[in-house]
Amino acid sequence: ASPSAPKKIFVGSLPLTITDAELRAEFSRYGAVVDVHVNNKPCEPGRNWAFVTFATPEQAQMAKVSADRVIVFPGSDKACEV
C-alpha cells in the first residue's frame, strides 16, 4: 500500500448500543487500533456507524476485507458493513 493509503475505515449498519470498547476489541484482531470514533448523533436502529483508525494502511485494508458483512455485533440483526 502507498503511504497515502487510508488507515481509517468506515463501519456501518451498527446497533445503537455499540461501544468504543466493543469495536476496539473486535477490530484489534486485524491490527493496532489507534482510534475509534462512534457516531453520537441520533439515527435509526441498525444504522449507526463508526470510524476505526489503524496504525498502518495494510491493517486497515485487512480489516476491511475480513470484516465486511461478516461481523454481527450484539443488538444488531445483520452484519456490519465495512
C-alpha positions as CSV (number, residue, x, y, z in Angstrom):
1,A,0.0,0.0,0.0
2,S,1.1,3.5,-0.7
3,P,1.9,5.9,2.2
4,S,-1.3,7.8,1.3
5,A,-3.5,4.7,1.5
6,P,-6.2,5.2,4.2
7,K,-5.6,4.0,7.7
8,K,-9.2,4.8,8.7
9,I,-12.2,2.5,7.8
10,F,-15.9,3.3,8.0
11,V,-18.1,0.7,9.7
12,G,-21.8,0.9,9.1
13,S,-25.0,-0.9,10.0
14,L,-24.1,-0.9,13.7
15,P,-26.5,-1.3,16.6
16,L,-27.4,1.9,18.5
17,T,-25.8,0.3,21.6
18,I,-22.3,-0.2,20.1
19,T,-19.4,1.0,22.2
20,D,-15.9,2.1,21.5
21,A,-14.6,-0.9,23.6
22,E,-16.6,-3.4,21.5
23,L,-15.3,-2.0,18.2
24,R,-11.8,-1.8,19.6
25,A,-11.9,-5.4,20.8
26,E,-13.3,-6.8,17.5
27,F,-11.1,-4.8,15.1
28,S,-7.9,-5.2,17.1
29,R,-7.6,-8.8,15.7
30,Y,-6.7,-7.2,12.4
31,G,-4.0,-4.8,13.7
32,A,-3.2,-2.0,16.1
33,V,-6.3,0.2,16.6
34,V,-5.2,3.7,17.3
35,D,-8.5,5.5,17.3
36,V,-12.3,4.7,17.4
37,H,-15.0,7.3,16.7
38,V,-18.5,6.2,17.2
39,N,-21.4,8.3,15.9
40,N,-23.1,10.1,18.8
41,K,-26.0,11.7,16.8
42,P,-29.5,10.1,16.8
43,C,-30.1,7.6,14.0
44,E,-32.4,4.8,13.0
45,P,-31.9,1.4,14.7
46,G,-29.3,-0.7,12.8
47,R,-28.0,2.4,11.0
48,N,-25.3,3.5,13.5
49,W,-21.7,4.0,12.3
50,A,-18.2,4.5,13.4
51,F,-14.7,5.1,12.1
52,V,-11.8,2.8,13.2
53,T,-8.3,4.0,12.6
54,F,-5.4,1.5,12.4
55,A,-1.6,2.0,12.7
56,T,-1.0,1.1,9.1
57,P,-2.9,1.1,5.8
58,E,-2.3,-2.6,5.4
59,Q,-4.0,-3.3,8.7
60,A,-7.0,-1.1,7.7
61,Q,-7.3,-3.0,4.4
62,M,-7.1,-6.4,6.1
63,A,-9.9,-5.4,8.4
64,K,-12.0,-4.1,5.5
65,V,-11.6,-7.3,3.5
66,S,-12.0,-9.6,6.5
67,A,-14.8,-8.0,8.4
68,D,-17.2,-6.6,5.7
69,R,-20.6,-8.2,6.1
70,V,-19.1,-10.8,8.4
71,I,-19.2,-9.4,12.0
72,V,-22.6,-9.2,13.7
73,F,-22.5,-7.1,16.9
74,P,-24.9,-7.8,19.8
75,G,-28.1,-5.9,19.3
76,S,-27.8,-6.0,15.5
77,D,-29.9,-8.1,13.2
78,K,-27.4,-8.0,10.3
79,A,-23.6,-8.0,9.7
80,C,-21.9,-4.6,9.7
81,E,-20.6,-3.1,6.5
82,V,-17.0,-2.0,6.3
